[in-house]
Amino acid sequence: MHSYAFPGDIDPVLMEIGSQPFLYMRTQEFSDINLESEKILLDLIHCTGGRTIIYTGSGTGAMSAVVENYVSTKGKAFVIDGGSFGHRWWDLCRYYGIEVVDYKVPFAHDIDYGDLDKRVAIERPGVFLCQHHETSSGQLFNLRKISDICHKYGVSLVVDVISTFLAEPLSMDEYGIDICITSTQKGLNIPPGLSVLFFSANLDGYPFAHKGYYWDFEDNFSNFRRGQTPFSPATILFLQLHARLKQLQAEGGESKNISDVCHRCEVFRGLCRKYGWDILAETPSHAITGFQTNDTAERLIFRGLIDKYETFIMPGSKPGFYRVSHMGLQTDKELYELAARIHEFEPR
Ligand SMILES: *Cc1c(COP(=O)(O)O)cnc(C)c1O
């Protein structure tokens, strides 16, 4: 079985942890593991003096937590709505009754940054919410330009880096980002189930709201300060996360992982050219390739790959549009094989 859907193929050493007996969470041993994970995470995202919260919950749980605890204190929010993940920020703001500007960006297009500057100048939001990479299309946004606009108008910047952490170069310090979020099933390449919030030192002492019991920031901070969580954590996932982070630390940080992701992406994009599949994103990320085939709404490729080869790729929002993740383990040979198999099921 091969998976080119999130999280992709996972290192067997990390998978093995999931079948072993695990320690009780209310121990100093578990606390030490989490405190070390926090330190490595902050190094990997370049967040000097920052803090983290690690939640048992998927990435959307972390998005919800940010809206409940932080966005709700900021008056008006401004959202980059370039696909289903951007739209989710908007949806969450609406759910909590927060005033929000829905800045729509056409599917797979980059932002018109000049126009964005004008809109932010007019709207004067308190907080800016975006994705680094809109995973539904493969479009990467320019964080340098976004950050410049936010700083020009004094707007707090929150970025969903769920699908770029460890896949694209990223520094919270450099871009002056207040909060970033990620989750375990993307760049970290372990099973889904945990999400990580990174807080810049700017937010030390910030009066967060208390609008959701389970995700309450202050409760989570006060527990995580000693490596603990207020409620039962998904212990095995915390252990897999720690083991994965130790691997990254031993590799000397994020660079090797990012260059591996880039390499797989380049190999697969060469194959897309060979088979005549267009990459729709104007500025594609390295994390995934979103490509257009001739498949029908019946998704013959998707079904064929599962039934004949036990292989998963991700269908997109329109017929024939598929996404292949490069954040899981994959060899060049496997990618050649994958492309040939996609071609095998593509209607002529
Ligand atoms: C995967 C992803 C999410 C979170 O989705 P969950 O299913 O809740 O983990 C959010 N934003 C982006 C950009 C993503 O790629």
The ligand as a Gaussian input file, in Angstrom:
#p B3LYP/6-31G(d) Opt

LIG

0 1
 C       -5.012000      19.955000       6.395000
 C       -5.227000      21.403000       6.566000
 C       -6.013000      21.914000       7.619000
 C       -6.617000      21.114000       8.731000
 O       -7.424000      20.107000       8.438000
 P       -7.774000      19.007000       9.535000
 O       -8.489000      17.993000       8.740000
 O       -8.632000      19.636000      10.561000
 O       -6.473000      18.533000      10.116000
 C       -6.142000      23.281000       7.728000
 N       -5.527000      24.105000       6.882000
 C       -4.761000      23.659000       5.872000
 C       -4.094000      24.655000       4.975000
 C       -4.586000      22.299000       5.679000
 O       -3.813000      21.855000       4.671000

